[in-house]
Amino acid sequence: MKLHLSTLAALTLSSALLVSCGKQEAPQQNPMAAAVPVNTYTVTQEHVVGTDTYPGTVVPLNEVELRPQVSGYITQIFVKDGQRVTKGQKLYEIDRTKYQAAYRQAQANVRSAQANLDRVQKDLERYENLARQDAIARQRVDYARADVETARAQVAVARAQVASASTDLGYSIIEAPFSGTIGISQVRVGSQVSPGQTLLNTISSEGPTGVDFVINENELPRFTNLQKGKQPDSLFTLSLSGGASYPHTGKLTAIDRAVGLQTGTITVRVSFPNPNGQLVAGMTANVNVLNQDIGQQITFPYKAVTEQLGEYFVYKVQGDSVQQQNVLLGTRFQEKIVAREGLKPGDVIVVEGIQKLRQGAKIQVGAPQAAGGAPAGAR
């Protein structure tokens, strides 16, 4: 029994030795087998016209809601919907009957008050003559003078009533406050309107038109400097819906007074000529603003960029490995982007296979992508 156990132990030990020897004799792993296959790109320079694009809304520089200042029924509408109007042109008429009657009544009150004033002034003259002859009590003269002052006040009140009635009569005709285009009427003949409540229509001015867009508060110093400095003709351009370019350039005219507490943004307004009425209030468009990426700039494919904790970097090739390189990004155009800092012409970066890379990883480079290309215009 003891001999059997010894033999079994010897056999087990021999097997373990054989396995151990087998492990030691296994060939070492090929270092290239751990290398990550990648494709690279050689960084170069291109001619770039860099722009930042902001969604905007067309707004008229002068727009007014037409509301009545007196009550009544609409008796006439003098214009058609969407018609161009001139300053002072009649637009709406409110029933004038009672306002004309009130105006005539006020004029009659003035004549009555004036007649009373003339009478008491003559009485005062007679009393003063009698007083100089001591033929009347001084108290009676004082009463006559008080009557004259009262009559004068009544004349002033009556004239004020005439002015008020005349104003109401004038308000019964709504006129265009400036030249422009009127919208679609919100009332019809026979509609009852109330002062300040009923919206009759809206009129927008012609000529230059504004486009409002929103910027982050971090960009405020840049736009403030643009507003104070001399603005190049091509600084602000406009892209209409569908991608069509607007033929006229704009000027920065206003920056809103305050940054939104909830949004951290502020509204900027650029004015564009609108000779043909192509810009219509409320339409959307993209405002293109030239930035610092103009001329020969370092560019590379955007797909090479990796973001980590709010920072951007690329994998730069150094020998048979890669190193993370932080980059400051600029304008993106088509499939490329401008590198403002972090890269120089001739640097080789990874553009394909970056998902499996890490700092210092070994790489196996495939066919590099050609550098260069046709000059690019950023959008």
Secondary structure, 3 states (H helix, E strand, C coil): CHHHHHHHHHHHHHHHHHHHHHHHCCCCCCHHHHCEEEEEEECEEEEEEEEEEEEEEEEECCEEEECCCCCEEEEEECCCCCCEECCCCEEEEECCHHHHHHHHHHHHHHHHHHHHHHHHHHHHHHHHHHHHCCCCCHHHHHHHHHHHHHHHHHHHHHHHHHHHHHHHHHHCEEECCCCEEECCCCCCCCCEECCCCCCCEEEEECCCEEEEEEEEHHHHHHHHHHHHCCCCCCCEEEEECCCCECCCCEEEEEECCCCCCCCCEEEEEEEECCCCCCCCCCCEEEEEEEEEEEEEEEEEEHHHCEEECCEEEEEEEECCEEEEEECEEEEEECCEEEEEECCCCCCEEEEECHHHCCCCCEEEECCCECCCCCCCCCC
